[in-house]
Amino acid sequence: MAAALALFYKLIPLYITVVMGWVAGRYLEASGRHIAGIMLYMITPSVVFYGTMKAPLSPEVIALPLLTFGLSTLVGVVHMLLARHWLRGPGANIMPLAAGTGNTGYFGIPVALLLFGEAGVGLYIVAMLGTTLFETSVGFYLAARGRYGVVDCLRRVARLPSLYAFTLGVVLNLSGASIPDVFAPLFDNLRGAYSIFGMMIIGMGISSMRGLAGDIRFTGLAFFGKFVAWPLAALAFWWLDSQFLQLYGPAVYKALFLISITPIAANTVVIATLLDTSPRQAAGTTLLSTLFALAYIPLMVSLVLSP
C-alpha cells in the first residue's frame, strides 16, 4: 500500500497539467484542434521513432507491438459492435479508440519511468507502440468511417506518419545506426512535450462542457472496455505465455499490464477533435477515466506489479 500511495503522489503533476489545459481553453481561447494536429503529425511520430531507435530489438521485441496492436484491435472492435447496439449517433465510431487503446504515452511513459526506470522504459515504449499504431491506423479508420467514405478514410490513414516512423526506426536500429548525441536533448524535449500537450488537450476539450459523462452508456461501456476487458486480456496472455508459449519474461508481462491499466487515451480526444466526431463526449469520458486512474493505477500496481 505504501507503493500505491507513493505512486498516487507522483501522478499529481499530470492532473495539474489537465487543469492548465482547461484554463488555456477557457480563458486564453487556446485551440485544441491546432495542438491536436501538431501532436498527431509531428510530436507523436518523433516519440515513436526515438523509442524504437533506443530499444534493444530482437525478433521477440519487434513482435511485441504486433501483440499490443492485436489486443487493442480485439478489444476495440468488440466494444464498437456493442456500442452500435447500445448507442446512437457517431459515438459508436469513437468507441474502438476509447476502449481499445490507452493513454500509454502521455500518461504511461511517466508512470513507466517511475516503475521501471530508464533501463526498462525502452521496452515499455516498444510495447506501447502497438497501441499508438492502432490509434493511427485501425482506430483512426473506424473513427473516420463515422463521417467519411472508405477511400477517404484510407487516404487519411496513409497520411499519418507514426507507422512510417516506427518502420524507419526498426530499419535503422537493426542496421546498427544510432541517433547522434547532439539530437538527444531534442528528443528528450519532444518526449516531455508529448506528455504535457497530451494532458493539456484533455483539459481544453472539456473547457466548454456542462457535464463530464455526457451519454452515460458511452462512458460506462468505455470504462468497462478500458479498465476490465483490457486488463483481463493482458493477464490472460501473461498466464498463457508463462505457462505454455514462454516467449517473453516478467519485464514484458509487467510492461503489457501497465499498458492495459492506463486511462482512456488522450489521442481519443485528439482524433475526435480532428474529425469533429463527438469531441466533447470523448473529452469528458477521457477526463473521468484519468481521474479514476489516479486511484485505480496505484491500486492495481500494488496488487499485481509490486514484488
Contacts in CASP RR format, 6 or more apart in sequence:
PFRMAT RR
TARGET T0000
AUTHOR 0000-0000-0000
METHOD contacts of the structure
MODEL  1
MAAALALFYKLIPLYITVVMGWVAGRYLEASGRHIAGIMLYMITPSVVFY
GTMKAPLSPEVIALPLLTFGLSTLVGVVHMLLARHWLRGPGANIMPLAAG
TGNTGYFGIPVALLLFGEAGVGLYIVAMLGTTLFETSVGFYLAARGRYGV
VDCLRRVARLPSLYAFTLGVVLNLSGASIPDVFAPLFDNLRGAYSIFGMM
IIGMGISSMRGLAGDIRFTGLAFFGKFVAWPLAALAFWWLDSQFLQLYGP
AVYKALFLISITPIAANTVVIATLLDTSPRQAAGTTLLSTLFALAYIPLM
VSLVLSP
1 302 0 8 1.000
3 298 0 8 1.000
3 301 0 8 1.000
3 302 0 8 1.000
3 306 0 8 1.000
4 298 0 8 1.000
4 299 0 8 1.000
4 301 0 8 1.000
4 302 0 8 1.000
5 298 0 8 1.000
7 111 0 8 1.000
7 114 0 8 1.000
7 115 0 8 1.000
7 297 0 8 1.000
7 298 0 8 1.000
7 301 0 8 1.000
8 294 0 8 1.000
8 295 0 8 1.000
8 298 0 8 1.000
10 114 0 8 1.000
11 110 0 8 1.000
11 111 0 8 1.000
11 293 0 8 1.000
11 294 0 8 1.000
11 297 0 8 1.000
11 298 0 8 1.000
14 107 0 8 1.000
14 110 0 8 1.000
14 195 0 8 1.000
14 199 0 8 1.000
14 290 0 8 1.000
15 290 0 8 1.000
15 291 0 8 1.000
15 294 0 8 1.000
17 195 0 8 1.000
17 196 0 8 1.000
17 199 0 8 1.000
17 200 0 8 1.000
18 199 0 8 1.000
18 200 0 8 1.000
18 202 0 8 1.000
18 203 0 8 1.000
18 287 0 8 1.000
18 290 0 8 1.000
19 203 0 8 1.000
20 200 0 8 1.000
21 30 0 8 1.000
21 199 0 8 1.000
21 200 0 8 1.000
21 201 0 8 1.000
21 202 0 8 1.000
21 203 0 8 1.000
21 204 0 8 1.000
21 207 0 8 1.000
22 203 0 8 1.000
22 204 0 8 1.000
22 206 0 8 1.000
22 207 0 8 1.000
24 30 0 8 1.000
24 200 0 8 1.000
24 204 0 8 1.000
24 207 0 8 1.000
25 32 0 8 1.000
25 203 0 8 1.000
25 204 0 8 1.000
25 205 0 8 1.000
25 207 0 8 1.000
26 207 0 8 1.000
26 208 0 8 1.000
30 204 0 8 1.000
31 204 0 8 1.000
32 201 0 8 1.000
32 204 0 8 1.000
32 205 0 8 1.000
32 273 0 8 1.000
33 273 0 8 1.000
33 274 0 8 1.000
35 197 0 8 1.000
35 198 0 8 1.000
35 200 0 8 1.000
35 201 0 8 1.000
35 204 0 8 1.000
36 201 0 8 1.000
36 269 0 8 1.000
36 270 0 8 1.000
36 271 0 8 1.000
36 273 0 8 1.000
36 274 0 8 1.000
37 270 0 8 1.000
37 274 0 8 1.000
38 197 0 8 1.000
39 194 0 8 1.000
39 197 0 8 1.000
39 198 0 8 1.000
39 201 0 8 1.000
39 267 0 8 1.000
39 270 0 8 1.000
40 136 0 8 1.000
40 160 0 8 1.000
40 267 0 8 1.000
40 270 0 8 1.000
40 271 0 8 1.000
40 274 0 8 1.000
41 160 0 8 1.000
41 161 0 8 1.000
43 190 0 8 1.000
43 193 0 8 1.000
43 194 0 8 1.000
43 197 0 8 1.000
44 132 0 8 1.000
44 136 0 8 1.000
44 162 0 8 1.000
44 194 0 8 1.000
44 267 0 8 1.000
45 161 0 8 1.000
45 162 0 8 1.000
45 164 0 8 1.000
45 165 0 8 1.000
46 165 0 8 1.000
46 187 0 8 1.000
46 190 0 8 1.000
46 194 0 8 1.000
47 105 0 8 1.000
47 125 0 8 1.000
47 187 0 8 1.000
47 190 0 8 1.000
47 191 0 8 1.000
47 194 0 8 1.000
48 129 0 8 1.000
48 132 0 8 1.000
48 162 0 8 1.000
48 165 0 8 1.000
48 166 0 8 1.000
49 165 0 8 1.000
49 166 0 8 1.000
49 168 0 8 1.000
49 169 0 8 1.000
50 179 0 8 1.000
50 187 0 8 1.000
50 190 0 8 1.000
50 191 0 8 1.000
51 122 0 8 1.000
51 125 0 8 1.000
51 126 0 8 1.000
51 129 0 8 1.000
52 125 0 8 1.000
52 126 0 8 1.000
52 129 0 8 1.000
52 165 0 8 1.000
52 166 0 8 1.000
52 169 0 8 1.000
52 170 0 8 1.000
52 173 0 8 1.000
53 169 0 8 1.000
53 172 0 8 1.000
53 173 0 8 1.000
53 177 0 8 1.000
53 178 0 8 1.000
53 179 0 8 1.000
54 122 0 8 1.000
54 125 0 8 1.000
54 179 0 8 1.000
55 61 0 8 1.000
55 122 0 8 1.000
55 123 0 8 1.000
55 125 0 8 1.000
55 126 0 8 1.000
55 173 0 8 1.000
56 123 0 8 1.000
57 126 0 8 1.000
57 170 0 8 1.000
57 173 0 8 1.000
57 174 0 8 1.000
60 247 0 8 1.000
60 248 0 8 1.000
61 123 0 8 1.000
61 126 0 8 1.000
62 170 0 8 1.000
63 247 0 8 1.000
64 123 0 8 1.000
64 126 0 8 1.000
64 127 0 8 1.000
64 130 0 8 1.000
64 248 0 8 1.000
64 252 0 8 1.000
65 126 0 8 1.000
65 127 0 8 1.000
65 129 0 8 1.000
65 130 0 8 1.000
65 133 0 8 1.000
65 166 0 8 1.000
66 130 0 8 1.000
67 127 0 8 1.000
67 130 0 8 1.000
67 237 0 8 1.000
67 256 0 8 1.000
68 127 0 8 1.000
68 128 0 8 1.000
68 129 0 8 1.000
68 130 0 8 1.000
68 131 0 8 1.000
68 134 0 8 1.000
68 256 0 8 1.000
68 259 0 8 1.000
69 130 0 8 1.000
69 131 0 8 1.000
69 133 0 8 1.000
69 134 0 8 1.000
70 130 0 8 1.000
70 134 0 8 1.000
71 230 0 8 1.000
71 233 0 8 1.000
71 234 0 8 1.000
71 237 0 8 1.000
71 260 0 8 1.000
72 100 0 8 1.000
72 101 0 8 1.000
72 130 0 8 1.000
72 131 0 8 1.000
72 134 0 8 1.000
72 138 0 8 1.000
73 100 0 8 1.000
73 134 0 8 1.000
73 138 0 8 1.000
74 233 0 8 1.000
75 99 0 8 1.000
75 100 0 8 1.000
75 225 0 8 1.000
75 229 0 8 1.000
75 230 0 8 1.000
75 233 0 8 1.000
76 95 0 8 1.000
76 96 0 8 1.000
76 97 0 8 1.000
76 99 0 8 1.000
76 100 0 8 1.000
76 101 0 8 1.000
76 139 0 8 1.000
76 225 0 8 1.000
77 96 0 8 1.000
77 142 0 8 1.000
78 229 0 8 1.000
79 95 0 8 1.000
79 96 0 8 1.000
79 98 0 8 1.000
79 99 0 8 1.000
79 100 0 8 1.000
79 221 0 8 1.000
79 222 0 8 1.000
79 224 0 8 1.000
79 225 0 8 1.000
79 229 0 8 1.000
80 92 0 8 1.000
80 93 0 8 1.000
80 95 0 8 1.000
80 96 0 8 1.000
80 99 0 8 1.000
80 142 0 8 1.000
82 95 0 8 1.000
82 221 0 8 1.000
83 91 0 8 1.000
83 92 0 8 1.000
83 95 0 8 1.000
83 218 0 8 1.000
83 221 0 8 1.000
84 92 0 8 1.000
86 217 0 8 1.000
86 221 0 8 1.000
87 95 0 8 1.000
87 215 0 8 1.000
87 217 0 8 1.000
87 218 0 8 1.000
87 221 0 8 1.000
89 278 0 8 1.000
90 146 0 8 1.000
90 147 0 8 1.000
90 277 0 8 1.000
90 278 0 8 1.000
91 215 0 8 1.000
91 218 0 8 1.000
91 277 0 8 1.000
91 278 0 8 1.000
91 281 0 8 1.000
93 142 0 8 1.000
93 143 0 8 1.000
93 144 0 8 1.000
93 145 0 8 1.000
93 146 0 8 1.000
93 277 0 8 1.000
94 143 0 8 1.000
94 268 0 8 1.000
94 271 0 8 1.000
94 272 0 8 1.000
94 277 0 8 1.000
94 278 0 8 1.000
94 281 0 8 1.000
94 282 0 8 1.000
95 218 0 8 1.000
95 221 0 8 1.000
95 222 0 8 1.000
96 138 0 8 1.000
96 139 0 8 1.000
96 142 0 8 1.000
96 143 0 8 1.000
97 135 0 8 1.000
97 139 0 8 1.000
97 140 0 8 1.000
97 142 0 8 1.000
97 143 0 8 1.000
97 265 0 8 1.000
97 267 0 8 1.000
97 268 0 8 1.000
97 271 0 8 1.000
97 272 0 8 1.000
97 282 0 8 1.000
98 218 0 8 1.000
98 222 0 8 1.000
98 226 0 8 1.000
98 264 0 8 1.000
98 265 0 8 1.000
98 268 0 8 1.000
98 282 0 8 1.000
98 285 0 8 1.000
98 286 0 8 1.000
99 221 0 8 1.000
99 222 0 8 1.000
99 224 0 8 1.000
99 225 0 8 1.000
99 226 0 8 1.000
99 229 0 8 1.000
99 230 0 8 1.000
99 264 0 8 1.000
100 131 0 8 1.000
100 134 0 8 1.000
100 225 0 8 1.000
100 226 0 8 1.000
100 230 0 8 1.000
101 131 0 8 1.000
101 134 0 8 1.000
101 135 0 8 1.000
101 139 0 8 1.000
101 264 0 8 1.000
101 265 0 8 1.000
101 267 0 8 1.000
101 268 0 8 1.000
102 131 0 8 1.000
102 226 0 8 1.000
102 230 0 8 1.000
102 259 0 8 1.000
102 262 0 8 1.000
102 263 0 8 1.000
102 264 0 8 1.000
102 265 0 8 1.000
102 268 0 8 1.000
103 262 0 8 1.000
103 263 0 8 1.000
103 264 0 8 1.000
103 265 0 8 1.000
103 266 0 8 1.000
103 267 0 8 1.000
103 286 0 8 1.000
103 290 0 8 1.000
104 128 0 8 1.000
104 131 0 8 1.000
104 132 0 8 1.000
104 259 0 8 1.000
104 262 0 8 1.000
104 265 0 8 1.000
105 128 0 8 1.000
105 132 0 8 1.000
105 194 0 8 1.000
105 195 0 8 1.000
105 262 0 8 1.000
106 194 0 8 1.000
106 195 0 8 1.000
106 197 0 8 1.000
106 198 0 8 1.000
106 199 0 8 1.000
106 266 0 8 1.000
107 195 0 8 1.000
107 199 0 8 1.000
107 262 0 8 1.000
107 263 0 8 1.000
107 266 0 8 1.000
107 290 0 8 1.000
107 293 0 8 1.000
108 124 0 8 1.000
108 128 0 8 1.000
108 258 0 8 1.000
108 259 0 8 1.000
108 262 0 8 1.000
109 121 0 8 1.000
109 124 0 8 1.000
109 125 0 8 1.000
109 128 0 8 1.000
109 191 0 8 1.000
109 194 0 8 1.000
109 195 0 8 1.000
110 195 0 8 1.000
111 258 0 8 1.000
111 262 0 8 1.000
111 297 0 8 1.000
112 120 0 8 1.000
112 121 0 8 1.000
112 124 0 8 1.000
112 125 0 8 1.000
112 255 0 8 1.000
112 258 0 8 1.000
113 121 0 8 1.000
115 254 0 8 1.000
115 258 0 8 1.000
115 301 0 8 1.000
115 305 0 8 1.000
116 123 0 8 1.000
116 124 0 8 1.000
116 251 0 8 1.000
116 254 0 8 1.000
116 255 0 8 1.000
120 251 0 8 1.000
120 255 0 8 1.000
123 251 0 8 1.000
123 252 0 8 1.000
123 255 0 8 1.000
124 255 0 8 1.000
124 258 0 8 1.000
124 259 0 8 1.000
127 252 0 8 1.000
127 255 0 8 1.000
127 256 0 8 1.000
127 259 0 8 1.000
128 255 0 8 1.000
128 259 0 8 1.000
129 166 0 8 1.000
131 259 0 8 1.000
131 265 0 8 1.000
132 162 0 8 1.000
132 166 0 8 1.000
132 267 0 8 1.000
133 162 0 8 1.000
133 163 0 8 1.000
133 166 0 8 1.000
135 162 0 8 1.000
135 265 0 8 1.000
135 267 0 8 1.000
135 268 0 8 1.000
135 271 0 8 1.000
136 157 0 8 1.000
136 160 0 8 1.000
136 162 0 8 1.000
136 163 0 8 1.000
137 157 0 8 1.000
137 160 0 8 1.000
137 163 0 8 1.000
139 271 0 8 1.000
140 153 0 8 1.000
140 156 0 8 1.000
140 157 0 8 1.000
140 160 0 8 1.000
140 271 0 8 1.000
141 153 0 8 1.000
141 154 0 8 1.000
141 156 0 8 1.000
141 157 0 8 1.000
143 271 0 8 1.000
143 272 0 8 1.000
143 275 0 8 1.000
143 277 0 8 1.000
144 152 0 8 1.000
144 153 0 8 1.000
144 156 0 8 1.000
144 157 0 8 1.000
144 275 0 8 1.000
144 277 0 8 1.000
145 153 0 8 1.000
146 275 0 8 1.000
146 277 0 8 1.000
147 275 0 8 1.000
147 276 0 8 1.000
147 277 0 8 1.000
148 156 0 8 1.000
179 187 0 8 1.000
198 266 0 8 1.000
198 270 0 8 1.000
199 266 0 8 1.000
199 290 0 8 1.000
201 266 0 8 1.000
201 269 0 8 1.000
201 270 0 8 1.000
201 273 0 8 1.000
202 266 0 8 1.000
202 269 0 8 1.000
202 283 0 8 1.000
202 286 0 8 1.000
202 287 0 8 1.000
202 290 0 8 1.000
203 283 0 8 1.000
203 287 0 8 1.000
204 283 0 8 1.000
205 269 0 8 1.000
205 273 0 8 1.000
205 279 0 8 1.000
205 280 0 8 1.000
205 283 0 8 1.000
205 284 0 8 1.000
206 212 0 8 1.000
206 280 0 8 1.000
206 283 0 8 1.000
206 284 0 8 1.000
206 287 0 8 1.000
208 280 0 8 1.000
209 280 0 8 1.000
209 283 0 8 1.000
209 284 0 8 1.000
211 284 0 8 1.000
212 284 0 8 1.000
212 285 0 8 1.000
212 287 0 8 1.000
212 288 0 8 1.000
213 219 0 8 1.000
213 284 0 8 1.000
213 285 0 8 1.000
213 288 0 8 1.000
214 280 0 8 1.000
214 281 0 8 1.000
214 284 0 8 1.000
214 285 0 8 1.000
215 281 0 8 1.000
218 281 0 8 1.000
218 285 0 8 1.000
219 284 0 8 1.000
219 285 0 8 1.000
219 288 0 8 1.000
222 264 0 8 1.000
222 285 0 8 1.000
222 289 0 8 1.000
223 285 0 8 1.000
223 288 0 8 1.000
223 289 0 8 1.000
223 292 0 8 1.000
226 263 0 8 1.000
226 264 0 8 1.000
226 289 0 8 1.000
227 261 0 8 1.000
227 289 0 8 1.000
227 292 0 8 1.000
227 296 0 8 1.000
230 260 0 8 1.000
230 261 0 8 1.000
231 257 0 8 1.000
231 260 0 8 1.000
231 261 0 8 1.000
231 300 0 8 1.000
233 260 0 8 1.000
234 256 0 8 1.000
234 257 0 8 1.000
234 259 0 8 1.000
234 260 0 8 1.000
235 257 0 8 1.000
235 260 0 8 1.000
235 304 0 8 1.000
237 256 0 8 1.000
238 253 0 8 1.000
238 256 0 8 1.000
238 257 0 8 1.000
241 247 0 8 1.000
241 248 0 8 1.000
241 249 0 8 1.000
241 253 0 8 1.000
242 249 0 8 1.000
242 253 0 8 1.000
254 305 0 8 1.000
257 300 0 8 1.000
257 304 0 8 1.000
257 305 0 8 1.000
258 301 0 8 1.000
258 305 0 8 1.000
261 293 0 8 1.000
261 296 0 8 1.000
261 297 0 8 1.000
261 300 0 8 1.000
261 301 0 8 1.000
262 293 0 8 1.000
262 297 0 8 1.000
263 286 0 8 1.000
263 289 0 8 1.000
263 290 0 8 1.000
263 292 0 8 1.000
263 293 0 8 1.000
263 296 0 8 1.000
264 285 0 8 1.000
264 286 0 8 1.000
264 289 0 8 1.000
264 290 0 8 1.000
265 286 0 8 1.000
266 286 0 8 1.000
268 282 0 8 1.000
268 286 0 8 1.000
269 279 0 8 1.000
269 282 0 8 1.000
269 283 0 8 1.000
269 286 0 8 1.000
271 277 0 8 1.000
272 278 0 8 1.000
272 279 0 8 1.000
272 281 0 8 1.000
272 282 0 8 1.000
272 283 0 8 1.000
273 279 0 8 1.000
273 282 0 8 1.000
END
